[in-house]
């Protein structure tokens, strides 16, 4: 079993948070929302793995 499977599942459950944060920042800065969403997901995944 993948040692990061639980962290990956947890990150996927919180994908809506990443989307909201990315959309908010994209509106304020003009950066592409999709890029910001990927960055937010990486942050959530890293936090889940440290938990």
Kinemage of the C-alpha trace (Angstrom):
@kinemage 1
@onewidth
@group {chain A} dominant
@subgroup {mainchain}
@vectorlist {calphas} color= white
{ca unk a 1} P 0.000 0.000 0.000
{ca unk a 2} L 1.199 3.484 -0.870
{ca unk a 3} L 2.368 5.245 2.318
{ca unk a 4} L 0.881 8.513 1.073
{ca unk a 5} L -2.536 7.101 0.158
{ca unk a 6} L -4.258 8.527 3.239
{ca unk a 7} L -2.711 11.968 2.679
{ca unk a 8} L -3.722 11.888 -0.993
{ca unk a 9} L -7.301 10.996 -0.085
{ca unk a 10} L -7.411 13.757 2.518
{ca unk a 11} L -6.108 16.295 0.001
{ca unk a 12} L -8.739 15.261 -2.538
{ca unk a 13} L -11.471 15.697 0.066
{ca unk a 14} L -10.397 19.321 0.509
{ca unk a 15} L -10.129 20.184 -3.170
{ca unk a 16} L -12.998 22.673 -2.763
{ca unk a 17} L -10.874 24.768 -0.402
{ca unk a 18} L -8.064 24.912 -2.954
{ca unk a 19} L -10.528 25.983 -5.628
{ca unk a 20} L -11.988 28.783 -3.489
{ca unk a 21} L -8.572 30.104 -2.522
{ca unk a 22} L -7.327 29.929 -6.121
{ca unk a 23} L -10.399 31.719 -7.475
{ca unk a 24} L -10.100 34.450 -4.853
{ca unk a 25} L -6.428 35.082 -5.584
{ca unk a 26} L -6.988 34.897 -9.352
{ca unk a 27} L -9.663 37.602 -9.139
{ca unk a 28} L -7.374 39.878 -7.153
{ca unk a 29} L -4.121 39.313 -9.061
{ca unk a 30} L -5.047 38.236 -12.571
{ca unk a 31} L -2.957 35.059 -12.359
{ca unk a 32} L -4.419 31.969 -14.076
{ca unk a 33} L -6.890 30.237 -11.736
{ca unk a 34} L -5.835 26.762 -12.888
{ca unk a 35} L -2.190 27.402 -11.974
{ca unk a 36} L -3.162 28.752 -8.571
{ca unk a 37} L -5.420 25.729 -8.000
{ca unk a 38} L -2.498 23.383 -8.651
{ca unk a 39} L -0.288 25.321 -6.237
{ca unk a 40} L -3.024 25.269 -3.589
{ca unk a 41} L -3.457 21.509 -4.017
{ca unk a 42} L 0.280 20.997 -3.576
{ca unk a 43} L 0.109 22.973 -0.336
{ca unk a 44} L -2.816 20.922 0.928
{ca unk a 45} L -1.061 17.688 -0.025
{ca unk a 46} L 2.147 18.715 1.740
{ca unk a 47} L 0.207 19.699 4.854
{ca unk a 48} L -1.691 16.386 4.811
{ca unk a 49} L 1.560 14.432 4.549
{ca unk a 50} L 3.055 16.311 7.506
{ca unk a 51} L -0.082 15.642 9.568
